[in-house]
Amino acid sequence: MKYVSTLLLPAGLLVSAGAYAQSSVTLYGVVDAGIAYVHNAKSSNGTNQSTLVKFSSGNVSGSRWGLRGSEDLGSGLSAVFQLENGFNVGTGALGQGSREFGRKAMVGLSDRTWGTVMMGRQYDPVVDLVQGLTEDASFGGVFATPGDLDNYDNSLRVSNSVKYVSPVFSGLQLEALYALGGVAGATGNGRTYSFGAAYSNGPFSFGTGYFHANGGNTNTAGVRTWTGSSDTLFNTVVNQGFASAKSIQIARVAGQYVLGAATFGLAYSNTQYGADGMSSFRSTAKFNDGSAFVNFQISPVLRTGVGYNYASLTGPASAHYNQVNLGADYAVSKRTDLYALVGYQKASGETLSSSGALVSAQASIGSYGVNSGTGTQALAIVGMRQKF
């Protein structure tokens, strides 16, 4: 997600007078909140579909605050770090599993010629190089793939990872990541690896990448609880039936073209949830997803967008999801904007329940995370966002 940083803490607060003068730390953040209306939300008793009106945090951008800094080590080399906390504006609660710095926590070295190496909890190369070319970058997770089954909206981060980011060579940038599983005697258990590339030339931008995460060991009862270095994606009825997967594999590609006041974008992903003897399903679940969007900069302060997303499931079940979205954003100032988001999704066919039984597919718009209890769902959100 995008953010703007405006506060620089004096380097003298952090380093001695003899340290390099180019050292700095930046405090930044985003506060995003609104009111959401959901038609078809599963009721508390789990049997009926109801209308839901709720306070909603992080609709266009995840609400956060963070610190990032660098220290000039000389000869083009710098030490860098970033700590980023996610939170819910409505309750003040921590996000990302109640982690203090669940969005990002990394330290590394950056060289102007050779690139940057970072260690910690961070985004994978597919997110870095492909997500910014989708409508998620403009209007947030409501436009994401149903249930965010392919990490369209950055639902997962990777812990205990090492990532390399190359400099930009004539518009081309490369990234690679490897995360340690930390399982004695089984190096592959719990590990994650990913790589990607992006190219930009004038009005055209393109990105592609691959991600693979291993779910780690099972517990003493033989049930997989996903102890891998990667977070999981099994957050809604769209894919909760595959939470016992041995692995997550995602291949994504996206591109966009700017023509005057309009921006056109296309994206495709293939997501596979691998099964083994400890999984509640027996064959690999494959989701293929295609999306398209068009944005219009109507005026310097008003931007609108429309997006369409289609996802299909094959393997242990067969399901289809069609989703359309509309968005509008009005900039009150450089740091503050007002927005409105609308989404509609229709699901058909069958998927798996958490117990592995075949059930009718249910709608769940983007990464919003509300289960419908039925095959259709509509959503509308109005809100505001301030960056600092």
Helices and strands as residue ranges (DSSP letters): E 5-9, G 11-13, E 24-42, E 49-57, E 64-74, E 77-86, E 104-111, E 115-122, H 125-130, G 131-133, H 136-139, G 141-143, G 146-148, E 158-165, E 172-179, E 192-201, E 204-214, G 240-242, E 247-259, E 262-274, E 285-297, E 302-314, E 319-331, E 336-352, E 358-360, E 376-387
